[in-house]
Amino acid sequence: MPFMKSVMIAIHRRTGDRVAGMDLLYLTTVGARTGRERVSPMARFADGDGAWLVVASNNGSDKHPAWYHNLRAHPDQLSFEVGGKRVPARAEELAGAEREAAMQRITASQPRFGQYVRKTARTLPVIRLTAR
């Protein structure tokens, strides 16, 4: 997986902000155990005023992705990159009706996320990223 992630990042940086029909961003977190910066490419969904939504889907796995654990361990040490610009950020995990409305918009835009929901027993966290 690390090799594929580095290939995806290299392709994305050369071709722009879209891969496989999805708009992407790079989320930089600090490793929960290592303390090292980790970069994760992921689908992004606009949420007004420069905010973005991301989903801790892990392709429908029953385990949360590593970046989600890192974000929760170090919520004050993250940034995102869109269009070649890295922005210090804060993260807010959506809950209740706000999460449900966001997830409906996301699955309408990218039906594969609906497949991830059906594939796993866990609730997929939806995170709003905003500039600090």
HELIX and SHEET records of a PDB file:
HELIX    1   1 PRO A    2  THR A   15  1                                  14    
HELIX    2   2 ASN A   58  GLY A   60  5                                   3    
HELIX    3   3 ALA A   66  ALA A   73  1                                   8    
HELIX    4   4 GLY A   96  SER A  109  1                                  14    
HELIX    5   5 ARG A  112  LYS A  119  1                                   8    
SHEET    1   A 3 ARG A  18  VAL A  19  0                                        
SHEET    2   A 3 MET A  22  VAL A  30 -1                                        
SHEET    3   A 3 GLU A  37  ALA A  43 -1                                        
SHEET    1   B 7 ARG A  18  VAL A  19  0                                        
SHEET    2   B 7 MET A  22  VAL A  30 -1                                        
SHEET    3   B 7 LEU A  78  VAL A  82 -1                                        
SHEET    4   B 7 LYS A  85  GLU A  93 -1                                        
SHEET    5   B 7 VAL A 126  ALA A 131 -1                                        
SHEET    6   B 7 TRP A  52  VAL A  55 -1                                        
SHEET    7   B 7 PHE A  45  ALA A  46 -1                                        
END                                                                             
